[in-house]
Amino acid sequence: MYRSVHHVIRQLALGLSIISSVYLLSGCATLSKQECMVGDWQTIGYNDGVAGYHSDRLASHTKACAKAGVAPDYQAWERGRQSGLKQYCTVNNAYNVGRRGRQLNTVCPVTNAHVLQQANQQGLDYYKLDSQLDEDKRLLDTYQSEFDKLEGGAMLDFANEKEARARLLSLSEEIRQTKRRIQSTQNQLDSSIRSYQ
């Protein structure tokens, strides 16, 4: 009995791992079979350029389209990618990429790399401040909820009233500090936006 149950579990685990591997591999294709068949390589290249992909992206497309028996048109794709990179390699986009918490890819001309890196860093600084603000707001909500319960007479996990009162006092200070930090971070964010505009 034990052997047969163990055997069934092993078979199920093996089946699930095969299914999940197939699913993962199918999700990795950069292009669908239909996109390969249509073969609008300049548009595909343009979209890759706008997204900031390096030229090695074409190797992934080649692999994706091999199943459909289609070979990419390198020249049309690269023409499109270069056109798309003009959209990617702008100060505004570099800043927006940073605001999403991402580094700018090293695909832009060296001549304006420094300016783009500065804009990207400003965006990254904004992202960091914004993340800190969200974290502090969640923390404040947690503190405030606990404070309200204790103030309402709930003992929560405290052994006695003295411990609950001590926590109430410390929470009061933590709430004040968190509010000050939120205000300071918000001021920095506002200043960051004004300096970028």
Number of C-alpha atoms within 10 A of each C-alpha: 6 6 8 9 10 11 12 11 12 12 12 12 12 12 12 12 12 12 12 12 12 11 11 11 10 12 11 10 15 18 16 14 17 10 15 23 13 9 17 15 21 21 18 22 28 24 19 24 27 19 16 22 20 15 16 8 13 20 12 14 19 20 16 22 23 14 11 14 11 17 16 19 15 15 12 16 24 21 16 22 26 21 19 23 23 15 17 23 23 17 18 16 18 25 26 20 21 23 22 14 18 16 16 23 15 13 16 18 12 10 8 12 17 11 14 22 19 15 24 26 21 21 27 23 19 24 20 16 19 17 13 16 20 12 12 17 16 12 15 20 12 12 17 16 12 17 20 12 13 18 13 9 11 14 16 11 8 12 9 10 13 11 12 20 16 11 16 19 11 12 18 14 12 16 18 12 13 17 15 12 16 20 13 13 18 16 12 16 19 12 11 16 13 9 9 11 6
